């Protein structure tokens, strides 16, 4: 589903966040009224002891999270450059781009966005529908993704990515098998590669990985060198059952401290009338009976996939998925036309029901209420990323 986003003023003030993810979604940011202009306290309605937060609190923590997300992506790229330098010192010139940074991409955060933003604005519904059609028309989808307006609107759902990495991976995959094996062993160490091969073979054979008597070896090769330069060394862990493993320091976003499933029931309680009004309107326009799930989502993608030939199979299907109308189109062109009309209906129904009236501010407030008591940890997370990034940049500059 396409999520549309109006870029919040605080985003521009900072200078600044799932590979465009398969749902092809774009996110709607809350209205452009600066939060700092609001003189009132935003307090919880639940009657608990949660600390009241101000508009300044929301703006401050949001900017920290946005900046930390950008720094984490810079760190990922810098770590890859350190690893690449190590491998080139060994004579390797073609690289596996994602292994250079540990095959991990940090979460991209552009600002607080409620689940209701998955319903597009009218102007975006007219331009892009729900975005599901892009799965069926790669050429046109590629052209649209060059559109600056689309890129800005879709930023938070694209996750971080480096377009050059796709070509780099193609070059690596086209190199001969001996080169790839030598590269992997030089990067991760022979023991680590042998371990990975055993694990992959067991998985393909359908074996229970948890039952395997395999101990993960420590980092080796240029991967270990990179981790020592950037992070000061790997961390060793031991589980209660005696299983051990190694990792880089965790830079998990503070956003993971709060789950959407935790917040949505509170938001829904405040907007239950608007939700009902929006979905009643959708039903009246001929799109069947819909219901928000436990996270505030609507299974629009799965619904529309029923109309497109060769669309991805979804297992298990969403609960209470509406049936397409009897006269629903069966060809891609007709399905696309239907999708755009449906997106426009959803957008108009959400607007007329007041689903967006204050919901973005309410969502941001609820998030920050759960983060405000750990604000020092949020700043510590940002500073830790800055420290690691400084290590990588210093090493690269001195080469």
Buried (B, 14 or more C-beta within 10 A) or exposed (E): BBBBBBBBBBBEEBEBBBEBEEBBBBBBBBBEEEBBEBEEEBEBEEEEEBEEBBBEBBBBBBBBBBBBBBBBBBBBBBBBBBBBBBBEEEEBEBBBBBBBBBEEBBBBBBBBBBBBBBBBBBEBBEBBBBBBBBBBBEEEBEEBBEEEEBBBBBBBBBBBEBEEBEEBBEEBEEBEEEEBEBBBBBBBBBBBBBBBEEBEEBEEEEEEEEEEEEEBBEBBBBBBBBBBBBBEBBEEEEEEEEEEBBBBBEBEBBBEBBEBEEBBEBBBEBBEEBBEBBBBBBBEBEBBEBEBBEBBBBBBBBBBBBBBEEBEEEEEEBEEBBEBEEEEBEEBEEBBBBBBBBBBBBBBBBBEBBBBEBBBBBBBBBBBBBBBEBBEEBBEBBEBBBEBBEBBBEBBEEE
